[in-house]
Amino acid sequence: MSRASLERLLGPDLVGDALVEEALTHRSAARRHNERLEFLGDAVLELVVSEFLYRRFPTADEGDLSRLRAHLVRKETLAALSRELDLGAHVHLGPGERKSGGHRRDTILADALEALIGAVYLRGGLAAAREFVLALWRPRLEALPDAGSLKDPKTRLQELLQARRLPLPEYELLEVRGAEHERSFHVACRVPGGGMEAEAWGSSRKRAEQSCAAALLHRIEGPTPREP
């Protein structure tokens, strides 16, 4: 991101501002770094996104709103947005972080963007921070997925079975392979009395269970064959 691009992002009055410089300074580069601003920006971001979702989806329940918000403010989303802005080119890093490619690291990029939000809030108040966040997040806000699709497979499977008045699924650990630092877990998922079962491997028991649930969901929700 060039200085001109930074000006377009923040406005000419904020480029070179002491708070903006602090927001773009990683703890490896100076004693005065961006962690406090990141803490503040995280809270401001959640508030702005929460308010947007509350107004945009007046009939959504708390769980759906929480899933949508988590989708928008998670570190991966922040890091992806930072890369689109080439924000890493402006983050001040210590020599060790520079050599190890810190300007490409998700956590550093996400924290820098949250810190910028905190700086904008302190300089311009909530109205300025809201405008800043909504402008950056607009494409993602306009392309929000259905809240139900953000539920994990285990939750979706349980809700589906409950809706059909079927027994809840049971998960069983069948086998663990590999050394402690690279284990693989073999898990089965069964619906009692329903004749439905799936097995899957995963790098953790939780991931294997999610894969089992996803396989059963696909089987239950899959296309129904046409009658001849």
N, C-alpha and C positions, 0 to 999 in steps of 0.2 A: 504494500500500500504506500503510495507516494504521499508527500505532504499535502498535495492538492486533494487526494482522496480522503486523507484524514480530516481535512477542513470540511469536505462535503459531508462526512460522517458526523462530525462534532460541531461544525460551525467554526468560523474563523476566530471567534473570541476565546474558544477553549483550547485551540491548538497551542501548545507551549505552556498552558496553565500548569501551575505547580501540582494541583490535584490530579490532573490528567497524567503528568509525568510520573507521579506516585503510583497511579493505577496501572501504568505500563512497566513498573519496576518489580521484578521478581526478587524474592528474599535473598537469592544467591548474589545479587548485584549490589545491594546497599542495605544499610540498617533500616532506612525508611523505605518500606516496601508496600506492596498492595494488599496484604492480607486483611487489614482492617476495612479497607474499602470494598474488598471482595465480600466480606461478611455483610456489610451494609447493602451492597448491590444485590446480593442473593435475596435478601428480604424484600427489597423494592421490586425486583423482578417477579417474585411470587405474588406480591400484592397486585401488580399491574395485570399479570396474566389471569389471576383469580377473578379480578373485577371484570375483565373482558369476557371470560367464560361464563360468569354469573349472568351477565347481561345478554350474551349471545345465545345461551341455551336455557331459557327460563323454566323448562320442565325437567331438566336433567337433575338426577339426585346427587347427593354428596359423593358417592362412590364414583360415578361417571365423571363428575367434575374433577375429582382428584386424579383419576387416570389420565384425563386429557391434560391437566396441568403438568403431571409428571412427565408426560411425553414431550411437552414443550420446553421444560426447564431442566431436563436431565443434562449431565455433563457432555454426553455425546452430541446433543443438539447444539449446545453452546460452542463446543469445539468445532463442529462442522460450520457453524455460522462464522466463527473466527477465521477459519480457513478461507471461506468465501470472501471475507474482507481483507485477507492477507495481513491480519493483525499481528501475527507472529513476527513480521519484519520490524515491528515497532516496539516489541517487548525487550526491555533491558535485562540481560542475563549475565550472571557471573561467568568467568572463563570455563569452568567445568561444565556448566549447563549448556553453554554454547557449543562446546566440543561434542557433547553427547546428544545434540539435536533437540535441545529443550524447546526451541521455537516451534517444533512440530508436535510436542507432547500434548495430549488431550487436556490433562489437568491444568497445565500452565496456560493454555489458550482459553479454556473455559473460565479460569479464575481472572484472567486479564479482562475478559469481556464483562464479567460481573463487577469487577472493580471500576471499569469505565461507567457502568450504570450508576454505581455509588457516587462517582465523581460528578456526573451530570445531575444527580439528585441534589447533592450538596450545593452545587453552583446555581441551579435553576429551579429547585423545588420539585414537588411531585408531578406537576403538570408537564414540566420539561422532560422528566424521566419517563413519564407515560408516553409522550410523543416519540421519544427516542426508541423505547422498547417496541412500541407498536409498529413503527416504521421499519425496524430491522426484522421483526417477526412476521410482517404482513403476509408474505407468501406461505409461510407455515400455518398461519391462522386461517387463511383462506382455503387451505388444503387439508384441514383437520380430518382424520379418519373417524369412522363411527366409534363411539366410546366402547361399545361392546367388543370390538375387534382388538382392543388393547388389553383385555383380560387375559391372564395366562391360561394355558390349555387345561390345567387342573381345575381352575375355577369355572371355566366354561363347561367342562364335562360334568362337574357336579351340578351346576345350574340346569343343564340340559336333562340330566337324569331325574332331578327333582321335579322338573316341569312335566316329565312323562311318568311320574310316580313310580320310578324304578329305584332299586337299592343303590346306595352310594358306592362308588368304586373302592376297591381294596388294593393296596400296593404291597408288594413283597420283594425284599431284596434277595435275589437268587445267588449272586456270586460277586466277589470282588477280586480283581486281578491287578497285578503290577506292583511296583515299588511304591513306597508311601508318597513320594513326590509326583508320581504319574499313574495313579490308580484309575481303573475303569470299573464302573458299577453296572451290573446287570440286574434289571428290575422288571417285574411283571405287574400288570394292572388288570384286575378282573372285576366284572360286574356280577355279583352273586345271583345265580339263578337266571341270568340273562344270556348265557352262552357267549359272552363277549370277553375277549382277552387280547392283550397285546404285550409284547416284550420289547425292551430297548436297552442299549448301552449308553452310558454317558460319563463324562469326566467327574461328575459328582452324583450322589444319589438323587439330589433334587432335579438335576438336568435329565437324568434317566427317567424319572417319574413324569416330568413334563413331556418328554418325547413319547412315552407310553400313552399319556392322556391325549396328546395330539393325534396319535395313530388311531385311537378309538373314536375320537371326534370325527376324523376323516371318514371312518367306516360308517358311523351312524348318520352323519350329515351328507354323505356322498349321494350322487345321483341315483334315483330309483329307476330300475330297468323298466322300459315301456312294456305294456301288456301287448301280446300279439294280436 
